[in-house]
Amino acid sequence: MGRPAQKIRIAIDAMGGDYAPQEIVKGAVEAARSDQRLVPILVGPIEVIRKELAECDADGLDIHCLHADDFIKEEENPALAVRRKPNLSISVATKLVKSGEAEALLGATATGSLVASAIQHLGMIDGIERPVIGGVLSRLTPTTVILDLGANTDCKPQHLVNFAVIGMVYARTLLDVPEPKVALLNIGKEGGKGNQLTRETYTLLGKSGLNFIGNVEGDEILSSRANVIVCDGFVGNSILKFSESIGRIIDSHIKSRLRDMPAVSGVTESSLNELVGLLALPGAIGAGILWGVDGLVAKTHGNSQAPMVARRLGQVRRAAERDVVGCVKSELARVRKNLKLLDGNR
């Protein structure tokens, strides 16, 4: 008989999000009920959390509560609040990851407070200066991730190499791509194309030991030619916002046109919705992880309700089991060694 799978403890800021604490607690209960490997630790004012648990019929479930005196109010500056108030629910939850009492953290908390708490209490992985945001842009290409999507707008070549390493770990461990192909987003395929940043990055990626296939242009982002596409956050965020708009605009355009056209046989509203859904952002596993932080920290949307909270908890549990943070550290060390050896042989 095999060894039982290790349980994964996930600290949750029960007071973060538009529908906290009710929907956060309900989501934690739903996740614990459906996945016995997952142990939610709800952090916030203890009596508030217990009251919500009593409404959810959580008896017999492996759910823990931890008291925190305070939480971030809507009118507060999130980053300032984290620095000034040590007993905020988000801070107490983050410290559980630091102490090893939890394997991961999930929050629907404001991004500023989540990032500030992660950096303050966990720090960054050596060699990574700021958290990195990455994600899958479309269901049409479910095994292609692009980084960075907006956290780092002023980048140096080494930063883009770090993005490539993180993207490779993302694709391999969470998207199940055995040998991810890494590409650099550029305005041409040749190595000499682009600005100084992309030209120097091209050279470093070629020496890194990663499975670097060269440059891809904008019309290849959804081609599945690469599993990891690297760019600075200024470019990445522009692509993200454009991608977010496509589904909405096409949906509105098609429906307005169909109102003025005769009925087409076989075309139904559900089939059109399915088509538009292919263009929408998939919310794939890994999309909410703050990559580069020295601990597993993930964000769910501020408007998340119980079903989304439960899904995110399952995704974070999987990321913790696959040790994505440890994988990034070891892969970064390997790439640095490659670059250092090559520089020393010049």
KAWOQUI-V123284 format. One line per field, one symbol per residue. ss: DSSP state (2 for helix, 1 for strand, 0 for the rest). phi: phi as a letter, one per 30 degrees, with the letter a starting at -180 (. if undefined). A space follows every 50 residues. Layout:
ss = ???
phi = ???
//
This chain:
ss = 00000001111110000000022222222222220001111111022222 22220000000001111001000000022222220001222222222220 00011110002222222222200100000001011100222000111000 00000022222222222222222200000001111000000000022222 22222220000111110222000000011100222222222222222222 22222222200000000022222222222000000000101010001110 0000022222222222222220022222222222222222222200
phi = .ddddddccbdbddccjdcddedddddddddddcbddcbdcdcleddddd dddddchceiddbcbbdbdbbddedddedddddcbdcdeddddddddddi dbdabbbceeeeddddddddccicdejcdbeccbaddaddbdcbcbbcck dbcccceddddedddddddedddccicdbdccbcdacadddddjcddddd deddddcdidddcjdbcedcecdidbcbccadddddddddddddddeddd eddddddddccdeceiccddddddddddcdddidejdcdddjddldbbcc edcdceddedddddddeddddchddddddddddddddeddddddcd
//
